[in-house]
Amino acid sequence: MDPQRPTAEVIVISDGRIIDIGDAQLAKAYPTAVHHDIGGAMLIPAFIDAHCHLSIVALQPLWGDCSATRTIDELQQLLEQQARRKPQAEWIRADSWDELVTGLMFDRHDLDAVTGDQPAIVMHSTYHQCVLNSAGLENLGIGREAARRDPLIVADDRGDPTGLVLERSAGRAHSASMRSYTDPDRWAEHIERRATHLLSLGITAVHDAACDPATEAVYATMARAGQLPISVLAMPHPDPFLTNAFGDRLDGAPTGSGDETLRVGPLKFFADGGAAPAFDVHLGGERLVMGYRHPDLLSELKLAVERGFRVGVHAMGNQGVADTVEAFRQASRVRRDDDHRFRIEHVGMASPALAREAVEVGAVGVVQPGFVEHVGRSAGEFQPDDASWLPFATLADAGLVLAGSSDDPCGPVNPLECARFGEHRRSEGIVFGADQSVSTDDWLTAYTAGSAFAGGQEHERGSLTVGKVADLVVLGEQGDGPRELSVLETWARGRLVHVADDN
Ligand SMILES: [Zn+2]
């Protein structure tokens, strides 16, 4: 990760840490050590997924999966099966609806026909919108009056909610329906299983980008019991989901507390929508302003920074990014932490000028190269004149530190697959913003040193340096064209935890 340093040939690990690094002669200085020859493969620090939702994606096996559901008939069958499979759950829940892939569109009446008066939710793959049945709407108190006040509660011609709700209301529905599935013991088992899968991809540390109080509690229980196979930086988030008011969480453990297994991360805020990102762009010369901006971002963010927390802000549209940069500028006047690093989560769209402003306020970009796949598919004709989608090269050229991440389950999770998307910028046969390509080698840096920096973890992980945690990945390389890398081995805290089948 450091081009200034000579290539090392031997790395010595003891008690889970790197204790020495050098050339082939170094091995002689440790005659009693166990030797492990990686046969000329490449050794790098293990990947840190700087924005994912491990605690949520772990539960997906409990929910109906409508990622391939194409018709209302199929959806109704899936919900009936789900109700039989989880008879104790208050909410019937299905996930991974994506109409851009499947063409599936429906409303509350389609759900009511099979769910009766039990609340039901079909969550979108973005987690920023969902469809509720009538009992679900009633459970959350969403009726005609709410739809009249909030344009993000979609209503029919008569003013009745159709069941489709976006952003804050989707967040409330997510939180309410989650509670049917978060028995702490079972939840911990599911997190452990998913974390073990991440090890096979070379990921030994994650930043869980939205941990409500129940999520923080389940992680704490797992860490105490030695049940966390990977390191977690838990970014606190209020309950309900997709809101900014932290309330008494500001009195709780601050960013940085904990240890290398489980640490409190920056607080997670939202500047704009995910289903309704905030844009202010020109399209074919015409100005276009649209999307949802959270009105309480600045006031809530300042409170948190004043109290000594670090922060990360979801910003997808260029207006969302601009609002975030402005909030950072104002919050930096009240910060207590000299070494603050303001995280922008996603940075979905920006111009070169906005990227430079982000650098000036000391921001870090926590980006998702794997988003090329679905943004490439959904953005279509929406190509502004004055800002770029997933502007990774623009951000890097401006000098912004990039951290690599997946936003799992909202994008592909495998870091090497994501790096390829970030390099080739191809989505279903089209090339999406070729000028924003960033090389696989740079993504390896983003997923290690960059992510460690975004998490304030650069003293413990993210590079091969004496004293750091021995979390390592051995990569094999095929062919001699564009890099085709694969994970051969994963080491966590000095222990070999994964070996590829064909290795
Ligand atoms: Zn996310």
Residues whose N, C-alpha, C, O or C-beta is under 5 A from the ligand:
A	BS01	ZN	A209 D407
